[in-house]
Amino acid sequence: MTTMMASEIAEQPTALDDTLAELLPLRGELRRLDAGRREVVFIARGTSDNAGVYGRYLLEVHAGRGASLGAPSLSTHYRVRRDLSDTLVVSISQSGETTEIVEAQEWLRGCGARTVAITNAERSPLAESADLALITQAGTERAVPATKTHTAQLAAIAVIADALGPADDPLEPHLRRVPAEVERLLTERDGVEAAVAALERTGTTLVSGRGLTFGTALEVALKLEETCLKPVRGLSYADLRHGPIAVVDEDVTTLLVSADDGPMAPGMTELARELQALGATTVGLGGDEQFQAGCQVAVAGPRLPERIAPLALVVPAQLIVEALARRSGLNPDAPRALSKVTDTDPD
């Protein structure tokens, strides 16, 4: 029997195509809203926060803009007052109903920020209270683990970066290739079953990436934890080497996430070889030929440049998580103690 999660993973080529068709024409509005702004702040939680990590790196790398991850509690609990008249705030929530994010967006707007909401729900409080709403076209997501709504969020973030980035280096041609690349990864499933087998055998799992793929690594770790109930640490390549690598031995499986180009690729290959030398089982997601050769299990990634690769790179990991949950006797559609809308501070 096909799970809802599997069905929604399979819908991503269409969801991405529809989202890009809806949002790319809004680049002019984004540029007008951004006029006079210097900083970009992303506000989100959970899976949406992992999308924000990608956005932070992409805005810095591609658009040359100062970008950061905001702490919603600074506004919802500490009531910090700041002059944000030079700031564009991007609030991200699949449902658009997470109270903390809605309140944070309103508070930051009151501090002078201009606001962009990324949500899958057009008539949500987040969309209705933003200066501009980017409504993703993923359709209703019934499974609790976010899959198609997450990749649609990444597409919306890439549209923002394209709008604010250099006119002579557009992201649009690469974005147009994403739905077909996702379709290829879904069809081929190269390395997925071998990765499931490796993760099934392990008691301890580390997930690592760096730079533009760091958000993907965090998202993979989150999905393994919430869907497969595995204790997982998601660390950047740099943080892993600054201490936690000491716990790596033959009882650890490391899932490494890499694009197949960019300045981080050689370092990820070096890390794969180092971890394997320590006895760990290494599963490589994406990467170039050298990276895949340095891992014991290689899972094929997208043929896309590093700046855009995260939109598709997470998809094979979603396939791995869904299959691993079923093999472990779990229901991937409804992980325990989770719901689609999370109240950070429940009454």
C-alpha positions as CSV (number, residue, x, y, z in Angstrom):
1,M,0.0,0.0,0.0
2,T,1.4,3.4,-1.0
3,T,1.7,5.9,1.9
4,M,0.6,9.5,1.7
5,M,4.2,10.5,2.2
6,A,5.3,8.5,-0.8
7,S,2.4,10.0,-2.9
8,E,3.4,13.5,-1.9
9,I,7.1,12.9,-2.6
10,A,6.0,11.8,-6.1
11,E,4.0,15.0,-6.6
12,Q,7.0,17.3,-6.3
13,P,7.9,17.8,-10.0
14,T,4.4,19.2,-10.5
15,A,4.4,21.2,-7.3
16,L,7.8,22.8,-8.2
17,D,6.7,23.5,-11.8
18,D,3.5,25.1,-10.6
19,T,5.2,27.1,-7.8
20,L,7.9,28.5,-10.1
21,A,5.2,29.5,-12.7
22,E,3.3,31.3,-10.0
23,L,6.2,33.1,-8.3
24,L,8.7,34.0,-11.0
25,P,6.4,36.7,-12.3
26,L,6.5,38.3,-8.8
27,R,10.2,39.2,-9.0
28,G,9.5,42.8,-9.9
29,E,7.2,43.2,-6.9
30,L,10.0,41.7,-4.7
31,R,12.5,44.2,-6.1
32,R,10.2,47.1,-5.4
33,L,9.5,45.9,-1.9
34,D,13.2,45.5,-1.2
35,A,14.1,49.0,-2.4
36,G,16.2,50.8,0.2
37,R,16.7,47.7,2.3
38,R,20.1,46.3,3.2
39,E,19.5,43.2,5.4
40,V,17.3,40.1,5.0
41,V,16.1,38.2,8.0
42,F,14.4,34.7,7.8
43,I,11.8,33.8,10.5
44,A,10.7,30.2,10.7
45,R,10.6,27.0,12.8
46,G,11.3,23.3,12.1
47,T,11.4,22.2,8.4
48,S,10.7,25.8,7.4
49,D,13.7,26.9,9.5
50,N,15.9,24.5,7.5
51,A,14.6,26.2,4.3
52,G,15.6,29.5,5.9
53,V,19.2,28.2,6.4
54,Y,19.4,27.6,2.7
55,G,18.0,31.1,2.1
56,R,20.5,32.7,4.4
57,Y,23.4,31.1,2.4
58,L,21.8,31.8,-1.0
59,L,21.2,35.5,-0.3
60,E,24.7,35.9,0.9
61,V,26.4,33.9,-1.9
62,H,24.2,34.9,-4.9
63,A,22.8,38.3,-4.1
64,G,25.6,39.6,-1.9
65,R,23.1,40.6,0.8
66,G,23.5,40.4,4.5
67,A,21.2,37.6,5.6
68,S,20.5,36.0,8.9
69,L,18.1,33.7,10.8
70,G,15.9,35.6,13.2
71,A,14.9,34.3,16.7
72,P,11.1,34.5,16.9
73,S,11.3,34.6,20.7
74,L,13.0,38.0,20.6
75,S,9.7,39.4,19.5
76,T,7.1,37.1,20.9
77,H,8.6,36.8,24.4
78,Y,11.4,39.4,24.9
79,R,9.5,42.1,23.0
80,V,12.8,43.6,21.7
81,R,12.5,46.9,20.0
82,R,14.8,47.6,17.0
83,D,14.9,49.9,14.1
84,L,14.4,47.5,11.1
85,S,13.7,50.2,8.5
86,D,16.6,48.7,6.5
87,T,15.4,45.1,6.7
88,L,13.3,42.7,4.6
89,V,11.8,40.0,6.7
90,V,11.0,36.6,5.1
91,S,8.5,34.6,7.2
92,I,8.2,30.9,6.3
93,S,5.3,28.6,7.4
94,Q,3.8,25.8,5.5
95,S,0.3,26.3,7.0
96,G,0.7,30.1,7.6
97,E,-1.0,29.5,11.0
98,T,1.9,28.9,13.4
99,T,1.1,31.6,16.0
100,E,4.7,32.3,16.9
101,I,5.7,33.1,13.3
102,V,2.5,35.2,12.6
103,E,3.2,37.2,15.8
104,A,6.9,37.6,15.0
105,Q,6.1,38.9,11.5
106,E,3.6,41.4,12.9
107,W,6.0,42.6,15.5
108,L,8.9,43.0,13.1
109,R,6.7,44.9,10.7
110,G,5.9,47.2,13.5
111,C,9.6,47.8,13.9
112,G,9.8,49.1,10.4
113,A,10.6,45.9,8.4
114,R,9.0,45.1,5.1
115,T,7.6,41.5,5.1
116,V,7.4,38.7,2.7
117,A,5.5,35.5,3.7
118,I,6.2,32.1,2.1
119,T,3.3,29.8,2.8
120,N,1.2,27.1,1.1
121,A,-2.1,28.7,2.3
122,E,-3.3,31.8,0.6
123,R,-6.0,32.7,3.2
124,S,-3.8,32.2,6.2
125,P,-3.0,34.8,8.9
126,L,0.7,34.9,7.8
127,A,-0.2,35.6,4.1
128,E,-2.8,38.1,4.9
129,S,-0.7,40.2,7.3
130,A,2.5,40.3,5.0
131,D,3.4,43.1,2.6
132,L,3.7,40.4,-0.1
133,A,2.7,36.8,0.1
134,L,4.5,34.1,-2.0
135,I,1.9,31.3,-2.1
136,T,3.5,28.0,-3.0
137,Q,1.5,25.7,-5.2
138,A,2.1,22.3,-3.5
139,G,-1.5,21.5,-2.9
140,T,-2.8,20.1,0.3
141,E,-0.2,18.1,2.2
142,R,-1.8,15.3,4.2
143,A,1.2,13.4,5.6
144,V,2.7,15.1,8.7
145,P,6.3,15.1,7.5
146,A,6.7,18.0,5.1
147,T,8.0,17.0,1.7
148,K,6.4,18.8,-1.3
149,T,5.8,21.9,0.8
150,H,9.4,22.0,1.8
151,T,10.8,21.9,-1.7
152,A,8.2,24.5,-2.8
153,Q,9.5,26.7,0.0
154,L,13.0,26.3,-1.3
155,A,11.8,27.3,-4.8
156,A,10.2,30.4,-3.3
157,I,13.4,31.4,-1.6
158,A,15.4,30.9,-4.9
159,V,12.9,33.2,-6.6
160,I,13.6,35.9,-3.9
161,A,17.4,35.4,-4.5
162,D,16.9,35.7,-8.2
163,A,14.9,38.9,-7.8
164,L,17.5,40.5,-5.5
165,G,20.6,39.1,-7.2
166,P,22.6,40.4,-10.2
167,A,20.8,40.7,-13.5
168,D,23.7,39.3,-15.4
169,D,23.7,36.0,-13.4
170,P,20.1,34.9,-13.3
171,L,19.0,31.8,-11.4
172,E,15.9,31.3,-13.6
173,P,17.5,29.1,-16.3
174,H,18.6,26.7,-13.6
175,L,15.3,26.8,-11.8
176,R,13.5,25.8,-14.9
177,R,15.5,22.5,-14.9
178,V,14.6,21.5,-11.3
179,P,11.2,19.7,-11.9
180,A,12.8,17.4,-14.5
181,E,15.8,16.7,-12.3
182,V,13.4,15.8,-9.4
183,E,11.4,13.5,-11.8
184,R,14.7,11.8,-12.8
185,L,15.7,11.2,-9.2
186,L,12.3,9.8,-8.3
187,T,12.4,7.4,-11.2
188,E,15.9,6.2,-10.9
189,R,16.2,5.9,-7.1
190,D,19.9,5.3,-7.5
191,G,21.4,4.2,-4.2
192,V,18.2,4.6,-2.2
193,E,17.8,1.0,-1.2
194,A,21.4,0.6,-0.2
195,A,21.2,3.7,1.9
196,V,18.1,2.3,3.7
197,A,19.9,-0.9,4.5
198,A,22.9,0.9,5.9
199,L,20.8,3.2,8.1
200,E,18.7,0.3,9.3
201,R,21.8,-1.4,10.7
202,T,23.1,1.6,12.7
203,G,22.4,2.7,16.2
204,T,24.0,6.2,15.8
205,T,23.6,8.5,12.8
206,L,25.4,11.7,12.0
207,V,24.3,13.9,9.1
208,S,26.6,16.6,7.7
209,G,26.8,19.1,5.0
210,R,28.3,22.6,4.6
211,G,27.4,25.9,3.0
212,L,24.5,25.9,0.6
213,T,23.8,22.2,1.4
214,F,23.9,22.7,5.2
215,G,20.1,23.3,5.4
216,T,19.6,20.1,3.4
217,A,21.7,18.2,6.0
218,L,19.6,19.6,8.8
219,E,16.4,18.7,7.0
220,V,17.6,15.1,6.5
221,A,18.5,14.8,10.1
222,L,15.1,16.2,11.2
223,K,13.2,13.8,8.9
224,L,15.1,10.8,10.2
225,E,14.3,11.8,13.8
226,E,10.7,12.6,13.4
227,T,9.7,9.9,10.9
228,C,12.0,7.0,11.8
229,L,12.5,7.8,15.5
230,K,16.2,7.6,15.2
231,P,18.5,9.8,17.4
232,V,20.3,11.9,14.8
233,R,22.7,14.8,14.9
234,G,22.8,17.2,12.0
235,L,26.1,19.1,12.0
236,S,28.0,21.3,9.5
237,Y,31.2,19.8,8.2
238,A,33.2,22.4,10.1
239,D,31.4,21.8,13.4
240,L,31.8,18.0,13.1
241,R,35.5,18.4,12.8
242,H,35.7,20.7,15.8
243,G,35.1,18.0,18.4
244,P,32.1,15.6,17.6
245,I,34.2,13.6,15.2
246,A,35.8,12.1,18.3
247,V,32.8,9.9,18.8
248,V,32.9,8.4,15.3
249,D,33.7,4.7,15.1
250,E,32.4,1.5,13.5
251,D,29.1,1.8,15.3
252,V,28.3,5.2,13.5
253,T,26.7,5.7,10.1
254,T,27.4,9.1,8.6
255,L,25.1,10.5,5.9
256,L,27.0,13.2,4.0
257,V,25.3,15.7,1.8
258,S,27.1,17.5,-1.1
259,A,26.5,19.3,-4.3
260,D,28.5,18.1,-7.3
261,D,30.2,21.4,-7.7
262,G,31.1,24.5,-5.7
263,P,33.9,25.2,-3.1
264,M,32.6,22.8,-0.5
265,A,32.8,19.7,-2.7
266,P,36.5,18.9,-2.2
267,G,36.2,19.2,1.6
268,M,33.2,16.9,1.7
269,T,35.2,14.3,-0.2
270,E,38.0,14.6,2.3
271,L,35.6,14.3,5.2
272,A,34.1,11.1,3.7
273,R,37.5,9.5,3.5
274,E,38.4,10.6,7.0
275,L,35.2,9.2,8.5
276,Q,35.6,5.9,6.6
277,A,39.2,5.6,8.0
278,L,37.7,5.9,11.5
279,G,35.5,2.9,10.8
280,A,32.2,4.6,10.2
281,T,29.8,3.6,7.4
282,T,29.6,6.5,5.0
283,V,26.5,7.2,2.9
284,G,27.0,10.0,0.4
285,L,24.0,11.9,-0.9
286,G,24.8,13.8,-4.2
287,G,28.3,15.0,-4.9
288,D,30.8,14.5,-7.7
289,E,32.5,11.3,-8.8
290,Q,35.3,11.7,-6.3
291,F,32.9,12.2,-3.4
292,Q,30.8,9.2,-4.4
293,A,33.9,7.1,-4.7
294,G,34.9,8.1,-1.2
295,C,31.7,6.8,0.3
296,Q,30.7,3.2,0.9
297,V,27.1,3.9,-0.3
298,A,26.5,6.5,-3.0
299,V,23.0,8.0,-3.5
300,A,22.7,10.0,-6.8
301,G,21.9,13.6,-6.5
302,P,20.7,16.3,-9.0
303,R,22.7,17.6,-12.0
304,L,22.3,21.2,-10.9
305,P,24.7,23.9,-9.8
306,E,25.3,24.2,-6.1
307,R,23.2,27.3,-5.7
308,I,20.1,25.5,-6.9
309,A,21.0,21.8,-6.0
310,P,19.2,21.9,-2.6
311,L,15.8,22.1,-4.3
312,A,16.3,18.6,-5.6
313,L,19.0,17.2,-3.3
314,V,16.6,16.6,-0.4
315,V,14.3,14.4,-2.6
316,P,16.4,11.1,-2.5
317,A,16.7,11.6,1.3
318,Q,12.9,11.8,1.5
319,L,12.7,8.5,-0.4
320,I,15.2,7.0,2.1
321,V,13.2,8.2,5.1
322,E,9.9,6.9,3.9
323,A,11.2,3.5,3.1
324,L,13.2,3.3,6.3
325,A,10.1,4.1,8.4
326,R,8.1,1.4,6.7
327,R,10.9,-1.1,7.2
328,S,11.1,-0.2,10.8
329,G,7.3,-0.9,11.3
330,L,6.4,2.8,11.6
331,N,3.8,4.9,9.9
332,P,5.6,7.6,8.0
333,D,2.4,9.5,7.4
334,A,1.8,10.2,11.1
335,P,4.9,10.2,13.3
336,R,4.0,10.1,17.0
337,A,3.4,13.3,18.9
338,L,3.5,15.5,15.8
339,S,0.9,17.5,13.9
340,K,0.9,19.7,10.8
341,V,0.7,22.9,12.8
342,T,3.0,23.2,15.8
343,D,2.3,25.5,18.7
344,T,5.7,26.3,20.1
345,D,4.2,27.3,23.5
346,P,0.9,25.3,23.9
347,D,-1.6,26.6,26.4
